[in-house]
Amino acid sequence: MVHLKLMEIYDRGLKSFQSLSLLERDAFVLSDLDIYYEMEGGFEDYLLSGGHEPELSWLSDTLRRIGDADSASIMSHLRRMDESRRDDMQPLCERYYNLRHERWEFLRRYLAQQGAELNEHG
């Protein structure tokens, strides 16, 4: 069993997303967006800045891979929006964030199938 320590993954991912293993990237992209939302009250800037394209692309794949169709649909919709629709993005960001408990459960099940376990506090 591979043990993934979320705090360690998050710190390393902020420094170099590419340095993370495939499963670590799955955990990082979920965590990164959740933390951004919690700090900023949304993640419109995260999406619109263009500075997070590798992470957003990986996130879209992760959501499909773990079977989270609801979050994947919201993210797909958000990623097609531009600055002119910024005001429309906030409710979708909130809806995405509110699905976080289900999303993390999807990830836990997926990781277990891959022989990995997530330690969210280590």
RONU-708374 format. One record per residue (C-alpha): residue number from 1; x, y, z. Coordinates in nm, 2 decimals. Each point is the difference from the previous one (the first is absolute). Last residue first. Layout:
N
<nr->NUM	px->X	py->Y	pz->Z>
...
//
This chain:
122
<nr->122	px->0.03	py->1.42	pz->0.74>
<nr->121	px->-0.36	py->0.10	pz->0.06>
<nr->120	px->-0.17	py->-0.11	pz->-0.32>
<nr->119	px->0.17	py->-0.34	pz->-0.01>
<nr->118	px->-0.11	py->-0.14	pz->-0.33>
<nr->117	px->0.02	py->-0.37	pz->-0.07>
<nr->116	px->0.14	py->-0.18	pz->-0.31>
<nr->115	px->-0.04	py->-0.34	pz->-0.16>
<nr->114	px->-0.14	py->0.14	pz->-0.32>
<nr->113	px->-0.36	py->-0.11	pz->0.09>
<nr->112	px->0.05	py->0.17	pz->0.33>
<nr->111	px->0.10	py->0.32	pz->-0.18>
<nr->110	px->-0.32	py->-0.01	pz->-0.20>
<nr->109	px->-0.21	py->-0.05	pz->0.32>
<nr->108	px->0.18	py->0.29	pz->0.17>
<nr->107	px->-0.04	py->0.22	pz->-0.31>
<nr->106	px->-0.38	py->-0.06	pz->-0.02>
<nr->105	px->-0.02	py->0.08	pz->0.37>
<nr->104	px->0.20	py->0.32	pz->-0.05>
<nr->103	px->-0.25	py->0.10	pz->-0.27>
<nr->102	px->-0.30	py->-0.08	pz->0.22>
<nr->101	px->0.14	py->0.23	pz->0.28>
<nr->100	px->0.10	py->0.27	pz->-0.26>
<nr->99	px->-0.35	py->0.03	pz->-0.16>
<nr->98	px->-0.05	py->0.34	pz->0.16>
<nr->97	px->0.31	py->0.13	pz->-0.17>
<nr->96	px->-0.14	py->-0.08	pz->-0.35>
<nr->95	px->-0.33	py->0.18	pz->0.09>
<nr->94	px->0.20	py->0.30	pz->0.13>
<nr->93	px->0.21	py->0.02	pz->-0.31>
<nr->92	px->-0.32	py->-0.03	pz->-0.21>
<nr->91	px->-0.16	py->0.29	pz->0.20>
<nr->90	px->0.31	py->0.21	pz->-0.05>
<nr->89	px->0.04	py->-0.06	pz->-0.38>
<nr->88	px->-0.29	py->0.20	pz->-0.12>
<nr->87	px->0.15	py->0.32	pz->0.13>
<nr->86	px->0.33	py->-0.08	pz->-0.20>
<nr->85	px->-0.19	py->-0.04	pz->-0.33>
<nr->84	px->0.19	py->0.26	pz->-0.20>
<nr->83	px->0.33	py->-0.13	pz->0.16>
<nr->82	px->-0.04	py->-0.34	pz->-0.18>
<nr->81	px->-0.21	py->-0.31	pz->0.04>
<nr->80	px->0.07	py->-0.33	pz->-0.16>
<nr->79	px->0.20	py->-0.12	pz->0.30>
<nr->78	px->-0.30	py->0.07	pz->0.23>
<nr->77	px->-0.22	py->-0.24	pz->-0.21>
<nr->76	px->0.25	py->-0.28	pz->0.01>
<nr->75	px->0.05	py->0.06	pz->0.37>
<nr->74	px->-0.37	py->-0.03	pz->0.07>
<nr->73	px->-0.03	py->-0.32	pz->-0.21>
<nr->72	px->0.31	py->-0.16	pz->0.16>
<nr->71	px->-0.14	py->0.08	pz->0.35>
<nr->70	px->-0.33	py->-0.17	pz->-0.08>
<nr->69	px->0.17	py->-0.30	pz->-0.18>
<nr->68	px->0.23	py->-0.09	pz->0.28>
<nr->67	px->0.11	py->-0.34	pz->-0.13>
<nr->66	px->0.36	py->0.00	pz->0.14>
<nr->65	px->0.15	py->0.01	pz->-0.35>
<nr->64	px->-0.24	py->0.26	pz->-0.13>
<nr->63	px->0.08	py->0.24	pz->0.29>
<nr->62	px->0.37	py->-0.08	pz->-0.03>
<nr->61	px->0.00	py->0.09	pz->-0.37>
<nr->60	px->-0.16	py->0.33	pz->0.06>
<nr->59	px->0.24	py->0.06	pz->0.29>
<nr->58	px->0.30	py->-0.08	pz->-0.22>
<nr->57	px->-0.10	py->0.27	pz->-0.25>
<nr->56	px->-0.06	py->0.24	pz->0.28>
<nr->55	px->0.34	py->-0.07	pz->0.16>
<nr->54	px->0.18	py->0.04	pz->-0.33>
<nr->53	px->-0.19	py->0.32	pz->-0.08>
<nr->52	px->0.06	py->0.17	pz->0.33>
<nr->51	px->0.15	py->0.33	pz->-0.11>
<nr->50	px->-0.27	py->0.09	pz->-0.25>
<nr->49	px->-0.14	py->0.26	pz->0.24>
<nr->48	px->-0.36	py->-0.08	pz->-0.07>
<nr->47	px->-0.04	py->-0.33	pz->0.19>
<nr->46	px->0.19	py->0.10	pz->0.31>
<nr->45	px->-0.16	py->0.34	pz->-0.01>
<nr->44	px->-0.35	py->-0.15	pz->0.00>
<nr->43	px->0.09	py->-0.21	pz->0.29>
<nr->42	px->-0.24	py->0.11	pz->0.27>
<nr->41	px->-0.01	py->0.12	pz->0.36>
<nr->40	px->0.37	py->0.09	pz->-0.03>
<nr->39	px->0.16	py->-0.21	pz->0.27>
<nr->38	px->-0.25	py->-0.28	pz->0.02>
<nr->37	px->-0.03	py->-0.01	pz->-0.38>
<nr->36	px->0.38	py->-0.02	pz->-0.04>
<nr->35	px->0.01	py->-0.28	pz->0.26>
<nr->34	px->-0.26	py->-0.20	pz->-0.19>
<nr->33	px->0.17	py->0.06	pz->-0.33>
<nr->32	px->0.34	py->-0.12	pz->0.12>
<nr->31	px->-0.14	py->-0.30	pz->0.19>
<nr->30	px->-0.17	py->-0.15	pz->-0.30>
<nr->29	px->0.30	py->0.06	pz->-0.22>
<nr->28	px->0.24	py->-0.14	pz->0.26>
<nr->27	px->-0.18	py->-0.33	pz->0.05>
<nr->26	px->0.00	py->-0.09	pz->-0.37>
<nr->25	px->0.35	py->0.13	pz->-0.03>
<nr->24	px->0.11	py->-0.24	pz->0.28>
<nr->23	px->-0.15	py->-0.29	pz->-0.19>
<nr->22	px->0.21	py->0.09	pz->-0.31>
<nr->21	px->0.32	py->0.06	pz->0.19>
<nr->20	px->0.08	py->0.36	pz->0.09>
<nr->19	px->0.31	py->0.18	pz->-0.14>
<nr->18	px->-0.20	py->0.15	pz->-0.28>
<nr->17	px->-0.20	py->0.21	pz->0.24>
<nr->16	px->0.32	py->0.17	pz->0.12>
<nr->15	px->0.01	py->0.23	pz->0.31>
<nr->14	px->-0.37	py->0.00	pz->0.06>
<nr->13	px->-0.01	py->-0.37	pz->-0.06>
<nr->12	px->0.27	py->-0.07	pz->0.26>
<nr->11	px->-0.20	py->0.19	pz->0.27>
<nr->10	px->-0.33	py->-0.17	pz->-0.10>
<nr->9	px->0.16	py->-0.35	pz->-0.01>
<nr->8	px->0.15	py->0.05	pz->0.35>
<nr->7	px->-0.34	py->0.12	pz->0.13>
<nr->6	px->-0.18	py->-0.29	pz->-0.17>
<nr->5	px->0.21	py->-0.28	pz->0.12>
<nr->4	px->-0.05	py->-0.29	pz->-0.24>
<nr->3	px->0.05	py->-0.35	pz->0.14>
<nr->2	px->0.06	py->-0.27	pz->-0.27>
<nr->1	px->-0.13	py->-0.34	pz->0.10>
//
